[in-house]
């Protein structure tokens, strides 16, 4: 009989285990020393402010009296805070969706552009502009004065090209001189006239720039009308340098050209014409009877001033437009990077099977890019929840409350005149609670992609 002896390995000797433990402990200490500065910064700049804000939210404005959850209750009773929540919701729903969609479309189209790199650089350049500078740029671009705001200058130019402008927006009739105000800003003769008559319609308040190309009206006023026509002159009842007689056409007084004039009978316009350079007009071949000469309100309508971009109605969309200008390049570049990793053989196989470009885009490109689009969308959601600079700079003071979001409302309540840091801290906690789920989702997506 042969016995087989097996040598069983026992625990390591005490003399070798102790050095290993010391080496592991020393490695942990070294790692901790390297991480310690970052941990101290993280605690001082992130953890401490968060904990302090949470604690401060349970105290009153002075910070001396504990009020429990009163600040949170007041937060949802305050109309300004509710408006900030509503505007933040608009931002979260609209801005990330638009940016993701624009970024996707541009990323796909850029692939087919010869100068793709230059185009990407051009769209990405606004990211290099600070939010302060971008806010100032768009505050000027949105200015309501067409002479300052480029957007309103373009809108006014297009409007005037199709609708035209009034000839004399500042003109008005002189009281007691044969003209009386009618409906819609028009003027009409006080007394009726008949064919064969000549009328002189004097106006005042005409701006010098509106008299370019005008000729003296005295000769036109001296002409007599034929038996079946009605003549007249529209003139500026003001002599340069003073003098002259009110209601009479003096030699130095100018006619008002391009003025629309109508002959009205029994409430119906029977003839219409436009004055010549000396302000003269005539209605030939009129039937016998009584007429009223009318200067329509379109002659005196105020000039079109454009759109009130920064008014209460459009201020939030206007600020979102500035945000899109800054961040579209960011979304395009990230989605373009994801697009570059797509398997080209899958796209080519779909094209060979007869799919057109729209079908390839909708059924293959978008589903394959879904993880990238999700990350971009969630990242932008986090970003828009914290938007502050653009809203504070672009929105004028009178409409600041109409454009406010949670970040600006938190600042206004705490430091911008409210001086209630208890309520401001509660708003900060609310903003943190809204941002954290999106951040957690994004972190999980990044970890999943790494696996």
C-alpha positions, 0 to 999 in steps of 0.5 A: 500500500502506497500512501500519498501525502499532500502538503496543504499550504497554511496561512502566510507567515506573520513576518510577511503579512505585516509588511503587506498591510503596512504597504496597503495602509501607506498606499491609502494614505498617499492616495488620500493626501493626493485627493485631500486638496480636491476634497477640501475644495469640494467641501468648501465650494460645494458641500458647505454652501449646500448644507448652509443654504438648507439650514438657512432656509429654515430661518427668517429674513434676519437669520435669527428666528427659526421658522421651520417650513414657512419659507417653503410655504411662502415660496409657493404663495408668492406670485413672482416665484410662481411666475419664475417656476412657470418661466423655468418650465418653459425654458426646460421644455422649449430650449433643450428640445430646440437645441437638440433638434437644431444640433441634429439637423445641422450635424447631419447637413454639415456632413454634406458641406464641403467646408464642414470644419469652417462651418462648425467653427463658425457655429461654435464661436458664440461659445467663446463669448461670455454670457455677459457679452452675449446679453449686451449684444442681444439687448442692443439687437432687440432694441425697439428703436429701429435706428438701434435695434438690428432686428427691428430695423429689418422688420420695419424695412420689410413692413415698409416695403410691402405696406408703405409709410405715411407721408406726414406722420406729424402733420395736423390741421390748424383749428378753425381753418376749414378742416375738421377731424374725421374718423381714423385720424383723417381730416375733412373740409368743414363746408361742402364744395361743388365742381368748379370750386378751388379749396386750400387745405392748410396743415401745420406740424410738418417735419422739415425732412418730410418736405424734401422735393416740395414746391411752392404752393402759391401758384397752384392755389391761384389756378381756377377750376373748370365747371366740371372739376374740383381743384385744390391745394394741400400746403404747409400753412407756415411761412419760414421766418414768420409772417404770412396770414393763417388760412391763406397760401403765401408765396413762401409756403410749400405744397405737400406732395404725395398726399392722398386726397378723396372726394366724398359724396353721401359718405361714399368716396367717388374719386381719389388722387395724390397731390403733385410736388406743389401740393395741387390736386384735381378731380375732373369730370365730377357730377354736379352736387355737394362733396366733402374733400377728405385727407385719409388717416393713412397720410398721418399714421405714425411710422411702424416701429417694429416689434416690442421684442423685450415687452412682457409678451415676447421677452422670454422667447427673446432671451431663449433666442439668445440662448439658442445662438450661444449653444447651438454649436455645442449641440451640433459638435456633440451630436456630430461626434456621435454621428461620426461613430455610426456604422457606415455599412448600415447606412449604405445597406439601407440606401442600397435597399431603396431607402431615401435620405429621409427614411435613412435619417428617421429610421436609422440615424436617429435611433442609433444616435438616441443615446447621444441625443439623450445625453445632450438633451439632459445636459441642456436641461441641467444648464437651462435650469441654472440660466441667470446671466442672459435673463438678468442682462437682456430683460429690461427692469420693467419686465424683469419680473415677466422674464424671471426664472428660479435662478434670477428670482433667488438672486432678486429675493436674496440680494437684489432688493428683497434682502430675504435670504431665508426665502432665497435659500429655500429657492436655492434648495428647490433649484437643487432638488430640480437639478439633482435628478437630471444630474443623476440620470446623466451620470448613470448614462455616462457610466453605462456608456463606459461599460 
